[in-house]
Every structure is written in C-alpha cells, then in structure tokens.
C-alpha cells in the first residue's frame, strides 16, 4: 500500500510555470471516448422518446397518424436502447483490458490511499481547498460518482429489458426477461424505476458538464477536448498517479522513464 503523505505540497499554485498544462498526454483510449459519446447521445434520444412513450406530446390530430408516430418513436427508442446497452457493455469490458486510466481498479475507490485523495478532492469541491488534487485520469471522487452511475446504467438496461419482455409475450426476449411479475409491485415498479433512473441520469448530466467545465478552467488541462482527442495537457511526473500515490499506473512510469532516460 502506498504511504499517505502528510506534509506534501500536492496543490502547487495554478499559475506556477510548467506545473499545470505542460504537454499532451494520451489518457483516454478510443473505446472509452466512443462509448462515452454513444452513451451521451443514447441517453438524450432515449429520454426524449421515453417521455413521449410515457405521455405523448405534439400528438398528430388524426388517430392513424398518432398511432404511426407512437410506432416510430418506439422503434427509435428500441434502436438506441440497443446502442446504449452495447456501449455500456463495451465500456464495462474495457475497464478490465484498457489502460490504467480506464481500469475499474483506478476508478472504483477501494484502497485507503484512494479514499484519502478522494477526501482531498471533497475539500476542493466544498471550497475548503484552493486547488484540486492533480490527477492524470479520473479523480477518485469522480470515480465514486461514475461507479454509482455505472450501477444505474446496468439497472436501466435491466428494467428496459423487463419492460420489453413484458410487451413481447413470446420469443427469446420474453423467455429471458419476462419475469417482471417477480418484482415486488410487478411491471409498475419496473416502469417507475426506469423513469426515476432517466431523471437521475439527466440530473447527473447537468452536474457532469458543470464539473468538467470547472476542472477544465481550474486545471487548464484540456479535460473537455480530451474526450474528443484522448489527450490531456499535463506535466509528466506531477500527478498522484505518476507519484505512485493511488496505485499502479504503468503508462505514467513509462513516461517518467522516457523523460529521465
């Protein structure tokens, strides 16, 4: 276990030359970025179409047109539900085979030192610390949030499949997911959970955008553009991963060796 420093200047002044934002570092691999944006787009489409299915709005005046509109909305809801489910599955898999910044071992706080630095980030977000802890990948407070969100993503997939299994009275989907009657409260509980999770995701999206903009401004590390390019603007050897304070980060060790060698 890495030692937890008690008297380390881990928060250098943001305007110190070369401390923040000194060179591009490849952090987010292609599968991480692609699944991120597919999940974002899917949530927006699924939220809009799901709300329409729950309570139709802008309904055509003719009953036949209204029926056709509902069928079209359901079709696209199901298409993007597939995209959403596959993206969640790929991102989950990549947490085991991707680089250390995508790894569940780094994202999910489970070691003493990770909880320590998570507490330091909490101080920053609660205005008790002037500067954020320098991370290359996700900070562990964000990691905790993403862990909870990931559980919610899987729950949304399961409740969606249960709803679809309830509608499809025959076939493999009904065979695998036609057990909504076993849930306390039956299909109404499943539908309620599905709707609640939708609004929670939308609320998280607002917070996520705010936090990303805040960190981008404070750390000047290109965190927003990194989800397009994969690169963050970071000084080698200055983050907690590079200093070995939150577990193993082979990419950071290799960069440090290259810099010194």
Helices and strands as residue ranges (DSSP letters): E 20-26, H 30-54, H 63-97, H 104-107, H 112-125, H 140-167, H 172-177, G 180-182, H 187-219, H 223-229, E 231-234, H 250-260
